Amino acid sequence: MRMIATMIALVAASPALAASGPFFSLTNSNFVVTISFLVFVGFLIYMKVPGKIGEMLDKRADGIKSELDEARALRDEAQALLASFERQQKDVKEQADRIVAQAKSEATAASEQAQEDLKKSIARRMQAAEDRIASAEAGAVREVRDRAVAIAIAAAREVIAKQMSAAEANKLIDSGIDTVSAKLH
């Protein structure tokens, strides 16, 4: 109703009323246009176009409101995800720090173990070298002793051969045979 009153006020204040001559004549184009306009507006009202426009605007407002609600929900969800990711990032950073600390401690322990193993290896090699030196020394002493015995026997043989006669040699041989036979039986 208010709309119709507004339209009548607009028509009443139009320049068509200011024209000369009879206003309510079909020869007056202003009157014909005004009547056509009123018929058109009446047709629009009869077809409930303003209500449909209102419904469309309400639907659009509801759509915008639902989109805003959805956008708020998405924003809240995004903030929750961001907080979750920040917590996860913090947890991952703490875990990485723990892993680095553990790796450092393991590296230190491995280094100490390697040093200990190196000391043991050096000690074993030193012992093996000392054993080889002792063995070589014992072998050298044995060889010198054997050589000395061989030289002494050769020297004794020469001395005995020069000083001994054939009879004394036969006597020594018989004595050696008796000694060997007594020990064997």
ZAMARGU-4260 file (C-alpha; in steps of 0.2 Angstrom, whole numbers, plus 5000, padded with zeros to 4 digits):
<rodrens>
0) 5000/5000/5000 | 5014/5012/5004 | 5021/5008/4988 | 5006/5013/4978 | 5005/5030/4988
5) 5023/5033/4984 | 5019/5030/4965 | 5004/5042/4965 | 5015/5055/4974 | 5028/5053/4960
10) 5015/5054/4947 | 5007/5070/4955 | 5023/5079/4956 | 5028/5075/4938 | 5031/5088/4925
15) 5015/5081/4916 | 5004/5091/4927 | 5013/5107/4923 | 5009/5105/4904 | 4997/5116/4896
20) 4980/5110/4889 | 4969/5097/4896 | 4978/5084/4906 | 4965/5070/4905 | 4965/5069/4886
25) 4971/5055/4875 | 4979/5067/4864 | 4991/5072/4879 | 5006/5061/4878 | 5010/5064/4896
30) 4993/5057/4901 | 4995/5042/4890 | 5012/5039/4897 | 5006/5041/4915 | 4992/5029/4912
35) 5003/5016/4903 | 5016/5018/4918 | 5002/5015/4931 | 4995/5000/4921 | 5013/4993/4920
40) 5016/4996/4939 | 4998/4988/4942 | 5003/4973/4931 | 5019/4971/4941 | 5010/4972/4957
45) 4996/4960/4951 | 5010/4948/4945 | 5017/4950/4963 | 5034/4955/4955 | 5039/4966/4971
50) 5036/4951/4982 | 5046/4940/4970 | 5059/4953/4970 | 5058/4953/4989 | 5059/4934/4990
55) 5074/4934/4978 | 5083/4948/4988 | 5078/4938/5004 | 5085/4922/4996 | 5101/4931/4991
60) 5103/4938/5008 | 5100/4921/5016 | 5113/4914/5003 | 5125/4928/5008 | 5122/4925/5026
65) 5125/4906/5024 | 5141/4910/5014 | 5147/4921/5028 | 5143/4907/5041 | 5152/4895/5030
70) 5167/4907/5028 | 5167/4909/5047 | 5166/4890/5049 | 5180/4888/5037 | 5190/4902/5045
75) 5188/4894/5062 | 5193/4877/5055 | 5208/4885/5047 | 5213/4893/5063 | 5211/4876/5072
80) 5222/4868/5058 | 5235/4882/5060 | 5235/4879/5079 | 5237/4860/5076 | 5251/4863/5063
85) 5260/4875/5075 | 5258/4862/5089 | 5265/4848/5077 | 5279/4860/5071 | 5283/4863/5089
90) 5283/4844/5093 | 5293/4840/5078 | 5306/4854/5083 | 5307/4846/5100 | 5309/4829/5093
95) 5322/4835/5081 | 5331/4843/5095 | 5330/4827/5105 | 5337/4817/5090 | 5351/4829/5088
100) 5356/4828/5106 | 5354/4809/5106 | 5365/4809/5090 | 5378/4820/5098 | 5378/4808/5114
105) 5380/4793/5103 | 5394/4801/5093 | 5403/4805/5109 | 5400/4787/5115 | 5406/4780/5098
110) 5421/4792/5098 | 5426/4786/5116 | 5423/4768/5111 | 5434/4770/5095 | 5448/4778/5106
115) 5446/4763/5118 | 5447/4751/5104 | 5462/4760/5097 | 5471/4759/5113 | 5467/4740/5115
120) 5472/4737/5097 | 5489/4747/5100 | 5491/4737/5116 | 5488/4720/5106 | 5500/4726/5092
125) 5513/4731/5105 | 5512/4714/5114 | 5512/4705/5097 | 5528/4715/5092 | 5536/4712/5109
130) 5532/4693/5107 | 5540/4693/5090 | 5555/4702/5097 | 5556/4690/5111 | 5554/4675/5099
135) 5567/4682/5087 | 5579/4686/5102 | 5576/4668/5108 | 5579/4661/5091 | 5595/4672/5089
140) 5601/4666/5106 | 5597/4648/5101 | 5606/4650/5084 | 5621/4658/5093 | 5621/4644/5105
145) 5620/4631/5091 | 5634/4639/5082 | 5644/4640/5097 | 5641/4622/5101 | 5645/4617/5083
150) 5661/4628/5083 | 5666/4621/5100 | 5663/4603/5093 | 5673/4607/5078 | 5687/4614/5088
155) 5687/4600/5101 | 5687/4588/5086 | 5702/4596/5079 | 5711/4597/5096 | 5707/4579/5100
160) 5711/4573/5082 | 5728/4582/5084 | 5732/4575/5101 | 5724/4558/5100 | 5732/4543/5094
165) 5724/4528/5085 | 5724/4517/5100 | 5716/4530/5111 | 5703/4533/5097 | 5698/4515/5097
170) 5697/4515/5116 | 5685/4530/5115 | 5675/4522/5102 | 5673/4506/5112 | 5669/4516/5128
175) 5655/4525/5118 | 5648/4509/5111 | 5647/4502/5129 | 5639/4517/5136 | 5626/4517/5122
180) 5622/4499/5124 | 5621/4501/5143 | 5608/4515/5141 | 5598/4506/5127 | 5596/4490/5137
</rodrens>
